Amino acid sequence: MENVKESPRLIATDRCDVCGAQAYIRVEMETGELLFCAHHGNANKEKLQPLTINWHDQSEDLSQK
Ligand SMILES: [Zn+2]
């Protein structure tokens, strides 16, 4: 099994764990991963970031339409 370093991009079917909106932020932690929409990602960032291995933020996609 390959050790994949690059995070796969979030897609339209990935959903925020809090509200169910489309996820733009993936938070990788020792215990697993969480998906957030841009709003909830930013809302939880300060609290979660010390625990994260990787903070993958795709929210710039929102402004590229
Ligand atoms: Zn949300």
PDB file of the backbone (N, CA, C, O) and the ligand in Angstrom, with CONECT records:
HET     ZN  A 101       1
ATOM      1  N   MET A   1       0.843  -1.200   0.000  1.00  0.00           N
ATOM      2  CA  MET A   1       0.000   0.000   0.000  1.00  0.00           C
ATOM      3  C   MET A   1       0.875   1.246   0.000  1.00  0.00           C
ATOM      4  O   MET A   1       1.821   1.358   0.780  1.00  0.00           O
ATOM      5  N   GLU A   2       0.551   2.158  -0.869  1.00  0.00           N
ATOM      6  CA  GLU A   2       1.356   3.366  -0.968  1.00  0.00           C
ATOM      7  C   GLU A   2       1.103   4.303   0.206  1.00  0.00           C
ATOM      8  O   GLU A   2      -0.010   4.407   0.721  1.00  0.00           O
ATOM      9  N   ASN A   3       2.132   4.952   0.594  1.00  0.00           N
ATOM     10  CA  ASN A   3       1.990   5.972   1.620  1.00  0.00           C
ATOM     11  C   ASN A   3       1.745   7.314   0.931  1.00  0.00           C
ATOM     12  O   ASN A   3       2.687   7.989   0.517  1.00  0.00           O
ATOM     13  N   VAL A   4       0.504   7.684   0.816  1.00  0.00           N
ATOM     14  CA  VAL A   4       0.141   8.871   0.052  1.00  0.00           C
ATOM     15  C   VAL A   4       0.305  10.115   0.910  1.00  0.00           C
ATOM     16  O   VAL A   4      -0.311  10.253   1.967  1.00  0.00           O
ATOM     17  N   LYS A   5       1.139  11.003   0.434  1.00  0.00           N
ATOM     18  CA  LYS A   5       1.405  12.229   1.186  1.00  0.00           C
ATOM     19  C   LYS A   5       0.452  13.345   0.774  1.00  0.00           C
ATOM     20  O   LYS A   5       0.039  14.167   1.592  1.00  0.00           O
ATOM     21  N   GLU A   6       0.119  13.354  -0.494  1.00  0.00           N
ATOM     22  CA  GLU A   6      -0.756  14.418  -0.954  1.00  0.00           C
ATOM     23  C   GLU A   6      -2.204  14.091  -0.656  1.00  0.00           C
ATOM     24  O   GLU A   6      -2.662  12.976  -0.906  1.00  0.00           O
ATOM     25  N   SER A   7      -2.911  15.045  -0.133  1.00  0.00           N
ATOM     26  CA  SER A   7      -4.319  14.834   0.148  1.00  0.00           C
ATOM     27  C   SER A   7      -5.110  14.848  -1.146  1.00  0.00           C
ATOM     28  O   SER A   7      -4.904  15.717  -1.993  1.00  0.00           O
ATOM     29  N   PRO A   8      -6.001  13.903  -1.302  1.00  0.00           N
ATOM     30  CA  PRO A   8      -6.899  13.985  -2.448  1.00  0.00           C
ATOM     31  C   PRO A   8      -7.788  15.216  -2.316  1.00  0.00           C
ATOM     32  O   PRO A   8      -8.127  15.640  -1.212  1.00  0.00           O
ATOM     33  N   ARG A   9      -8.149  15.768  -3.435  1.00  0.00           N
ATOM     34  CA  ARG A   9      -8.998  16.954  -3.376  1.00  0.00           C
ATOM     35  C   ARG A   9     -10.400  16.593  -2.904  1.00  0.00           C
ATOM     36  O   ARG A   9     -10.922  15.513  -3.178  1.00  0.00           O
ATOM     37  N   LEU A  10     -10.969  17.513  -2.205  1.00  0.00           N
ATOM     38  CA  LEU A  10     -12.354  17.329  -1.774  1.00  0.00           C
ATOM     39  C   LEU A  10     -13.272  17.469  -2.985  1.00  0.00           C
ATOM     40  O   LEU A  10     -13.023  18.265  -3.890  1.00  0.00           O
ATOM     41  N   ILE A  11     -14.314  16.693  -2.977  1.00  0.00           N
ATOM     42  CA  ILE A  11     -15.251  16.738  -4.103  1.00  0.00           C
ATOM     43  C   ILE A  11     -16.646  17.094  -3.614  1.00  0.00           C
ATOM     44  O   ILE A  11     -16.886  17.220  -2.413  1.00  0.00           O
ATOM     45  N   ALA A  12     -17.552  17.253  -4.554  1.00  0.00           N
ATOM     46  CA  ALA A  12     -18.877  17.774  -4.234  1.00  0.00           C
ATOM     47  C   ALA A  12     -19.656  16.899  -3.253  1.00  0.00           C
ATOM     48  O   ALA A  12     -20.542  17.382  -2.549  1.00  0.00           O
ATOM     49  N   THR A  13     -19.320  15.619  -3.213  1.00  0.00           N
ATOM     50  CA  THR A  13     -20.062  14.734  -2.300  1.00  0.00           C
ATOM     51  C   THR A  13     -19.460  14.694  -0.901  1.00  0.00           C
ATOM     52  O   THR A  13     -20.019  14.058  -0.007  1.00  0.00           O
ATOM     53  N   ASP A  14     -18.329  15.361  -0.700  1.00  0.00           N
ATOM     54  CA  ASP A  14     -17.785  15.467   0.657  1.00  0.00           C
ATOM     55  C   ASP A  14     -18.575  16.519   1.416  1.00  0.00           C
ATOM     56  O   ASP A  14     -18.802  17.625   0.924  1.00  0.00           O
ATOM     57  N   ARG A  15     -18.986  16.160   2.611  1.00  0.00           N
ATOM     58  CA  ARG A  15     -19.914  17.020   3.355  1.00  0.00           C
ATOM     59  C   ARG A  15     -19.346  17.424   4.706  1.00  0.00           C
ATOM     60  O   ARG A  15     -18.636  16.658   5.357  1.00  0.00           O
ATOM     61  N   CYS A  16     -19.670  18.633   5.108  1.00  0.00           N
ATOM     62  CA  CYS A  16     -19.287  19.149   6.416  1.00  0.00           C
ATOM     63  C   CYS A  16     -19.856  18.250   7.514  1.00  0.00           C
ATOM     64  O   CYS A  16     -21.041  17.915   7.490  1.00  0.00           O
ATOM     65  N   ASP A  17     -19.017  17.861   8.475  1.00  0.00           N
ATOM     66  CA  ASP A  17     -19.471  17.002   9.566  1.00  0.00           C
ATOM     67  C   ASP A  17     -20.423  17.727  10.518  1.00  0.00           C
ATOM     68  O   ASP A  17     -21.128  17.088  11.300  1.00  0.00           O
ATOM     69  N   VAL A  18     -20.442  19.026  10.454  1.00  0.00           N
ATOM     70  CA  VAL A  18     -21.289  19.794  11.366  1.00  0.00           C
ATOM     71  C   VAL A  18     -22.659  20.079  10.761  1.00  0.00           C
ATOM     72  O   VAL A  18     -23.686  19.824  11.390  1.00  0.00           O
ATOM     73  N   CYS A  19     -22.674  20.611   9.532  1.00  0.00           N
ATOM     74  CA  CYS A  19     -23.944  21.095   8.982  1.00  0.00           C
ATOM     75  C   CYS A  19     -24.379  20.388   7.705  1.00  0.00           C
ATOM     76  O   CYS A  19     -25.506  20.582   7.251  1.00  0.00           O
ATOM     77  N   GLY A  20     -23.492  19.558   7.108  1.00  0.00           N
ATOM     78  CA  GLY A  20     -23.881  18.831   5.910  1.00  0.00           C
ATOM     79  C   GLY A  20     -23.733  19.609   4.616  1.00  0.00           C
ATOM     80  O   GLY A  20     -24.089  19.111   3.549  1.00  0.00           O
ATOM     81  N   ALA A  21     -23.212  20.822   4.698  1.00  0.00           N
ATOM     82  CA  ALA A  21     -22.926  21.577   3.474  1.00  0.00           C
ATOM     83  C   ALA A  21     -21.696  20.980   2.785  1.00  0.00           C
ATOM     84  O   ALA A  21     -20.991  20.151   3.361  1.00  0.00           O
ATOM     85  N   GLN A  22     -21.453  21.407   1.564  1.00  0.00           N
ATOM     86  CA  GLN A  22     -20.281  20.892   0.862  1.00  0.00           C
ATOM     87  C   GLN A  22     -19.005  21.237   1.624  1.00  0.00           C
ATOM     88  O   GLN A  22     -18.818  22.368   2.074  1.00  0.00           O
ATOM     89  N   ALA A  23     -18.129  20.238   1.761  1.00  0.00           N
ATOM     90  CA  ALA A  23     -16.906  20.417   2.543  1.00  0.00           C
ATOM     91  C   ALA A  23     -15.810  21.039   1.692  1.00  0.00           C
ATOM     92  O   ALA A  23     -15.585  20.635   0.551  1.00  0.00           O
ATOM     93  N   TYR A  24     -15.134  22.025   2.260  1.00  0.00           N
ATOM     94  CA  TYR A  24     -13.988  22.635   1.598  1.00  0.00           C
ATOM     95  C   TYR A  24     -12.721  22.516   2.425  1.00  0.00           C
ATOM     96  O   TYR A  24     -11.642  22.907   1.979  1.00  0.00           O
ATOM     97  N   ILE A  25     -12.850  21.980   3.621  1.00  0.00           N
ATOM     98  CA  ILE A  25     -11.690  21.879   4.501  1.00  0.00           C
ATOM     99  C   ILE A  25     -11.617  20.468   5.065  1.00  0.00           C
ATOM    100  O   ILE A  25     -12.594  19.946   5.602  1.00  0.00           O
ATOM    101  N   ARG A  26     -10.446  19.861   4.934  1.00  0.00           N
ATOM    102  CA  ARG A  26     -10.223  18.535   5.497  1.00  0.00           C
ATOM    103  C   ARG A  26      -9.183  18.665   6.608  1.00  0.00           C
ATOM    104  O   ARG A  26      -8.103  19.218   6.400  1.00  0.00           O
ATOM    105  N   VAL A  27      -9.516  18.158   7.766  1.00  0.00           N
ATOM    106  CA  VAL A  27      -8.629  18.235   8.911  1.00  0.00           C
ATOM    107  C   VAL A  27      -8.154  16.832   9.252  1.00  0.00           C
ATOM    108  O   VAL A  27      -8.945  15.976   9.647  1.00  0.00           O
ATOM    109  N   GLU A  28      -6.860  16.603   9.095  1.00  0.00           N
ATOM    110  CA  GLU A  28      -6.312  15.295   9.430  1.00  0.00           C
ATOM    111  C   GLU A  28      -5.716  15.351  10.828  1.00  0.00           C
ATOM    112  O   GLU A  28      -4.911  16.224  11.152  1.00  0.00           O
ATOM    113  N   MET A  29      -6.136  14.392  11.644  1.00  0.00           N
ATOM    114  CA  MET A  29      -5.656  14.323  13.018  1.00  0.00           C
ATOM    115  C   MET A  29      -5.194  12.906  13.317  1.00  0.00           C
ATOM    116  O   MET A  29      -5.447  11.984  12.541  1.00  0.00           O
ATOM    117  N   GLU A  30      -4.517  12.737  14.441  1.00  0.00           N
ATOM    118  CA  GLU A  30      -4.071  11.405  14.859  1.00  0.00           C
ATOM    119  C   GLU A  30      -5.233  10.420  14.899  1.00  0.00           C
ATOM    120  O   GLU A  30      -5.074   9.245  14.568  1.00  0.00           O
ATOM    121  N   THR A  31      -6.371  10.896  15.296  1.00  0.00           N
ATOM    122  CA  THR A  31      -7.520  10.027  15.544  1.00  0.00           C
ATOM    123  C   THR A  31      -8.402   9.818  14.320  1.00  0.00           C
ATOM    124  O   THR A  31      -9.357   9.042  14.369  1.00  0.00           O
ATOM    125  N   GLY A  32      -8.089  10.506  13.220  1.00  0.00           N
ATOM    126  CA  GLY A  32      -8.929  10.373  12.036  1.00  0.00           C
ATOM    127  C   GLY A  32      -9.026  11.700  11.331  1.00  0.00           C
ATOM    128  O   GLY A  32      -8.177  12.572  11.514  1.00  0.00           O
ATOM    129  N   GLU A  33     -10.046  11.857  10.531  1.00  0.00           N
ATOM    130  CA  GLU A  33     -10.162  13.131   9.849  1.00  0.00           C
ATOM    131  C   GLU A  33     -11.580  13.675   9.934  1.00  0.00           C
ATOM    132  O   GLU A  33     -12.557  12.943  10.088  1.00  0.00           O
ATOM    133  N   LEU A  34     -11.639  14.986   9.828  1.00  0.00           N
ATOM    134  CA  LEU A  34     -12.914  15.688   9.857  1.00  0.00           C
ATOM    135  C   LEU A  34     -13.042  16.513   8.593  1.00  0.00           C
ATOM    136  O   LEU A  34     -12.052  16.977   8.029  1.00  0.00           O
ATOM    137  N   LEU A  35     -14.273  16.684   8.160  1.00  0.00           N
ATOM    138  CA  LEU A  35     -14.540  17.545   7.008  1.00  0.00           C
ATOM    139  C   LEU A  35     -15.405  18.707   7.464  1.00  0.00           C
ATOM    140  O   LEU A  35     -16.331  18.547   8.258  1.00  0.00           O
ATOM    141  N   PHE A  36     -15.082  19.870   6.944  1.00  0.00           N
ATOM    142  CA  PHE A  36     -15.851  21.067   7.293  1.00  0.00           C
ATOM    143  C   PHE A  36     -16.128  21.899   6.051  1.00  0.00           C
ATOM    144  O   PHE A  36     -15.343  21.912   5.103  1.00  0.00           O
ATOM    145  N   CYS A  37     -17.252  22.587   6.076  1.00  0.00           N
ATOM    146  CA  CYS A  37     -17.458  23.646   5.097  1.00  0.00           C
ATOM    147  C   CYS A  37     -16.527  24.808   5.473  1.00  0.00           C
ATOM    148  O   CYS A  37     -15.908  24.797   6.537  1.00  0.00           O
ATOM    149  N   ALA A  38     -16.438  25.789   4.604  1.00  0.00           N
ATOM    150  CA  ALA A  38     -15.533  26.912   4.875  1.00  0.00           C
ATOM    151  C   ALA A  38     -15.894  27.597   6.198  1.00  0.00           C
ATOM    152  O   ALA A  38     -15.018  27.970   6.978  1.00  0.00           O
ATOM    153  N   HIS A  39     -17.191  27.751   6.432  1.00  0.00           N
ATOM    154  CA  HIS A  39     -17.638  28.429   7.644  1.00  0.00           C
ATOM    155  C   HIS A  39     -17.209  27.676   8.906  1.00  0.00           C
ATOM    156  O   HIS A  39     -16.614  28.263   9.809  1.00  0.00           O
ATOM    157  N   HIS A  40     -17.508  26.390   8.964  1.00  0.00           N
ATOM    158  CA  HIS A  40     -17.196  25.636  10.175  1.00  0.00           C
ATOM    159  C   HIS A  40     -15.702  25.338  10.303  1.00  0.00           C
ATOM    160  O   HIS A  40     -15.182  25.207  11.411  1.00  0.00           O
ATOM    161  N   GLY A  41     -15.019  25.233   9.171  1.00  0.00           N
ATOM    162  CA  GLY A  41     -13.570  25.067   9.243  1.00  0.00           C
ATOM    163  C   GLY A  41     -12.928  26.255   9.926  1.00  0.00           C
ATOM    164  O   GLY A  41     -12.102  26.105  10.827  1.00  0.00           O
ATOM    165  N   ASN A  42     -13.322  27.440   9.484  1.00  0.00           N
ATOM    166  CA  ASN A  42     -12.757  28.644  10.094  1.00  0.00           C
ATOM    167  C   ASN A  42     -13.204  28.800  11.541  1.00  0.00           C
ATOM    168  O   ASN A  42     -12.450  29.286  12.384  1.00  0.00           O
ATOM    169  N   ALA A  43     -14.444  28.382  11.824  1.00  0.00           N
ATOM    170  CA  ALA A  43     -14.961  28.502  13.183  1.00  0.00           C
ATOM    171  C   ALA A  43     -14.211  27.597  14.155  1.00  0.00           C
ATOM    172  O   ALA A  43     -14.077  27.927  15.333  1.00  0.00           O
ATOM    173  N   ASN A  44     -13.721  26.458  13.668  1.00  0.00           N
ATOM    174  CA  ASN A  44     -13.048  25.485  14.541  1.00  0.00           C
ATOM    175  C   ASN A  44     -11.532  25.516  14.433  1.00  0.00           C
ATOM    176  O   ASN A  44     -10.830  24.789  15.137  1.00  0.00           O
ATOM    177  N   LYS A  45     -11.043  26.354  13.554  1.00  0.00           N
ATOM    178  CA  LYS A  45      -9.618  26.310  13.235  1.00  0.00           C
ATOM    179  C   LYS A  45      -8.742  26.553  14.463  1.00  0.00           C
ATOM    180  O   LYS A  45      -7.789  25.816  14.717  1.00  0.00           O
ATOM    181  N   GLU A  46      -9.071  27.572  15.199  1.00  0.00           N
ATOM    182  CA  GLU A  46      -8.238  27.933  16.342  1.00  0.00           C
ATOM    183  C   GLU A  46      -8.187  26.810  17.370  1.00  0.00           C
ATOM    184  O   GLU A  46      -7.144  26.538  17.965  1.00  0.00           O
ATOM    185  N   LYS A  47      -9.327  26.167  17.565  1.00  0.00           N
ATOM    186  CA  LYS A  47      -9.444  25.093  18.556  1.00  0.00           C
ATOM    187  C   LYS A  47      -8.740  23.808  18.101  1.00  0.00           C
ATOM    188  O   LYS A  47      -8.082  23.129  18.889  1.00  0.00           O
ATOM    189  N   LEU A  48      -8.896  23.498  16.817  1.00  0.00           N
ATOM    190  CA  LEU A  48      -8.415  22.206  16.315  1.00  0.00           C
ATOM    191  C   LEU A  48      -6.976  22.223  15.823  1.00  0.00           C
ATOM    192  O   LEU A  48      -6.298  21.196  15.848  1.00  0.00           O
ATOM    193  N   GLN A  49      -6.516  23.363  15.384  1.00  0.00           N
ATOM    194  CA  GLN A  49      -5.238  23.362  14.689  1.00  0.00           C
ATOM    195  C   GLN A  49      -4.070  22.781  15.504  1.00  0.00           C
ATOM    196  O   GLN A  49      -3.202  22.132  14.920  1.00  0.00           O
ATOM    197  N   PRO A  50      -4.014  22.985  16.816  1.00  0.00           N
ATOM    198  CA  PRO A  50      -2.919  22.357  17.570  1.00  0.00           C
ATOM    199  C   PRO A  50      -2.946  20.828  17.525  1.00  0.00           C
ATOM    200  O   PRO A  50      -1.927  20.187  17.785  1.00  0.00           O
ATOM    201  N   LEU A  51      -4.096  20.238  17.197  1.00  0.00           N
ATOM    202  CA  LEU A  51      -4.241  18.786  17.172  1.00  0.00           C
ATOM    203  C   LEU A  51      -4.051  18.197  15.791  1.00  0.00           C
ATOM    204  O   LEU A  51      -4.001  16.976  15.639  1.00  0.00           O
ATOM    205  N   THR A  52      -3.943  19.046  14.785  1.00  0.00           N
ATOM    206  CA  THR A  52      -3.981  18.534  13.427  1.00  0.00           C
ATOM    207  C   THR A  52      -2.603  18.165  12.900  1.00  0.00           C
ATOM    208  O   THR A  52      -1.590  18.763  13.261  1.00  0.00           O
ATOM    209  N   ILE A  53      -2.603  17.158  12.034  1.00  0.00           N
ATOM    210  CA  ILE A  53      -1.402  16.777  11.296  1.00  0.00           C
ATOM    211  C   ILE A  53      -1.338  17.591  10.017  1.00  0.00           C
ATOM    212  O   ILE A  53      -0.275  18.060   9.609  1.00  0.00           O
ATOM    213  N   ASN A  54      -2.485  17.747   9.400  1.00  0.00           N
ATOM    214  CA  ASN A  54      -2.543  18.460   8.136  1.00  0.00           C
ATOM    215  C   ASN A  54      -3.871  19.206   8.044  1.00  0.00           C
ATOM    216  O   ASN A  54      -4.941  18.648   8.288  1.00  0.00           O
ATOM    217  N   TRP A  55      -3.771  20.470   7.690  1.00  0.00           N
ATOM    218  CA  TRP A  55      -4.972  21.288   7.511  1.00  0.00           C
ATOM    219  C   TRP A  55      -5.092  21.596   6.026  1.00  0.00           C
ATOM    220  O   TRP A  55      -4.376  22.437   5.482  1.00  0.00           O
ATOM    221  N   HIS A  56      -6.014  20.891   5.390  1.00  0.00           N
ATOM    222  CA  HIS A  56      -6.159  21.028   3.944  1.00  0.00           C
ATOM    223  C   HIS A  56      -7.345  21.940   3.663  1.00  0.00           C
ATOM    224  O   HIS A  56      -8.497  21.579   3.905  1.00  0.00           O
ATOM    225  N   ASP A  57      -7.043  23.123   3.149  1.00  0.00           N
ATOM    226  CA  ASP A  57      -8.082  24.131   2.963  1.00  0.00           C
ATOM    227  C   ASP A  57      -8.284  24.383   1.472  1.00  0.00           C
ATOM    228  O   ASP A  57      -7.388  24.868   0.782  1.00  0.00           O
ATOM    229  N   GLN A  58      -9.450  24.052   1.003  1.00  0.00           N
ATOM    230  CA  GLN A  58      -9.769  24.234  -0.414  1.00  0.00           C
ATOM    231  C   GLN A  58     -10.777  25.362  -0.598  1.00  0.00           C
ATOM    232  O   GLN A  58     -11.411  25.475  -1.647  1.00  0.00           O
ATOM    233  N   SER A  59     -10.918  26.183   0.416  1.00  0.00           N
ATOM    234  CA  SER A  59     -11.990  27.179   0.376  1.00  0.00           C
ATOM    235  C   SER A  59     -11.753  28.241  -0.692  1.00  0.00           C
ATOM    236  O   SER A  59     -12.672  28.975  -1.054  1.00  0.00           O
ATOM    237  N   GLU A  60     -10.515  28.326  -1.200  1.00  0.00           N
ATOM    238  CA  GLU A  60     -10.301  29.279  -2.297  1.00  0.00           C
ATOM    239  C   GLU A  60     -11.101  28.888  -3.534  1.00  0.00           C
ATOM    240  O   GLU A  60     -11.373  29.728  -4.391  1.00  0.00           O
ATOM    241  N   ASP A  61     -11.482  27.608  -3.628  1.00  0.00           N
ATOM    242  CA  ASP A  61     -12.328  27.191  -4.750  1.00  0.00           C
ATOM    243  C   ASP A  61     -13.644  27.967  -4.793  1.00  0.00           C
ATOM    244  O   ASP A  61     -14.230  28.153  -5.859  1.00  0.00           O
ATOM    245  N   LEU A  62     -14.089  28.406  -3.649  1.00  0.00           N
ATOM    246  CA  LEU A  62     -15.356  29.118  -3.568  1.00  0.00           C
ATOM    247  C   LEU A  62     -15.335  30.405  -4.371  1.00  0.00           C
ATOM    248  O   LEU A  62     -16.360  30.825  -4.909  1.00  0.00           O
ATOM    249  N   SER A  63     -14.182  31.026  -4.452  1.00  0.00           N
ATOM    250  CA  SER A  63     -14.095  32.328  -5.123  1.00  0.00           C
ATOM    251  C   SER A  63     -13.600  32.201  -6.553  1.00  0.00           C
ATOM    252  O   SER A  63     -13.327  33.206  -7.209  1.00  0.00           O
ATOM    253  N   GLN A  64     -13.482  30.974  -7.041  1.00  0.00           N
ATOM    254  CA  GLN A  64     -12.948  30.785  -8.385  1.00  0.00           C
ATOM    255  C   GLN A  64     -14.023  30.532  -9.425  1.00  0.00           C
ATOM    256  O   GLN A  64     -13.710  30.202 -10.569  1.00  0.00           O
ATOM    257  N   LYS A  65     -15.269  30.679  -9.051  1.00  0.00           N
ATOM    258  CA  LYS A  65     -16.326  30.398 -10.018  1.00  0.00           C
ATOM    259  C   LYS A  65     -16.527  31.568 -10.977  1.00  0.00           C
ATOM    260  O   LYS A  65     -17.382  31.502 -11.860  1.00  0.00           O
TER     261      LYS A  65
HETATM  262 ZN    ZN A 101     -20.584  23.396   8.113  1.00  0.00          ZN2+
END
